[in-house]
Amino acid sequence: MRTPLLTVAAIFALGLHAAPALLQSRGGGSGIHGGEDETGPYDLVRSWPQPFARTGYIWGSQGGVFAESPNRIFLLNRGELKLPGALPSDFVGAWGVLGRATDPTPELRNCIVVVDGEGKVIETWTQWDRLFQGGRGPHSIHMSPYDPERHVWVIDDWRQQIFVFSNDGKQLVRTFGEAGVEGNDAKHFGRPTGIAWLPDGTFFVTDGYTNARVMKFDKDGTFLTSWGSRGTRPGEFQVPHAIAIDRARRVFVADRGNHRIQIFDQNGKFILQWTQIRSPEYLLMSGDNRVWVADGVTNKFLKYALNGSLEYSWGTYGTFPGGIWGVHQFSVDSDGNLYAAEAMGGRTQLFRPRIDADGAALITPPAPLVPKAEQTARPPAGG
């Protein structure tokens, strides 16, 4: 019996990296820009977030973002970068104008920051900056939609660990992996990248840059199984970088290095793949049961139906406000606001739905988080 294969060749028809000088000379704003749909159905919110780095510095590469609500947004900051004495005239408050934000060595400070809807800092979890020392800073941030205590999960790929914090950041509830120790057994990682949950609290980890596998754990964090190895065949990976789960409990894995998304059942049985996606960095299962993809080469947001057909795309490469350079993780709050964390551009941008936007073009907010329970510090159960 042949395995169904869905090829989405249309991706190659989408715009690739445009010349930065051309894009920056045109300025920001919504609408068509350089022949492309720049911000799609959204308007960019300028001057968001408000600065939080110390004087003479700017935030560095942005590993991730997660919107718990429209007024509580977690920013994952890979430290701060010292600004040069003279800044270019087109400097817009992000390192990306100067070069790739991943290139300089950051000072690992303000790694986890929480802002409100206006971008004002309301919490800085500086007490945990020490956890990321010796690495490049945190990789991605997550929250199980099924966890009433809303623990905050932060993945550090270089330090080979996953941290689980209480929602207020006061307690480090649990740690998976051994600091700085790489391995491919049940208790070690090979540069983990992403995480997703089932309703019963079972969770899956993409692991990752080195191990090229998916790990499955039960709700209490006990390792159950893993699948995958390095390669190009179905069920093999070249940097599994993100993961999402649909209502049928199918597991979608962004196989970044192989330019595809692979789909499995919850036990790791290969189902099908969507090919010729240039560089799938992050996946989000939207509330209308669509898969949204951040593509790191085309610098576009791509909308797929569950049969693999490409329904819509928008985005343009650029370091100007509203342009996109290397979205590493994105999140949508309950009001439909889109937050995009750029690893290369060194910024997190906020896009709000336009009043006249076509609803089918918007990223529908994912299933809502369960009601928040009273804060405790006990180990997470059910996610």
Secondary structure, DSSP 8 states (H G I E B T S, - for coil): -----EE-GGGGGS-----HHHHHHH---SSEETTEESSTTEEEETT-S---S-TTEEE--EEEEEEEETTEEEEEE--EEE--SS--TT--SSGGGTS-TTSS--B--S-EEEE-TTS-EEEE-GGGGGGGTTSS---EEE--TT-TT--EEEEETTTTEEEEE-TTSS-EEEEES-TT-B-SSTT-BSSEEEEEE-TTS-EEEEE-SSS-EEEEE-TTS-EEEEE--BSSSTT-BS-EEEEEE-TT--EEEEEGGGTEEEEE-TT--EEEEEE--S-EEEEEE-TTS-EEEEETTTTEEEEE-TTS-EEEEE--B-SSTT-BS-EEEEEE-TT--EEEEETTTTEEEEEEE-TT--GGGS----S----------S--S--
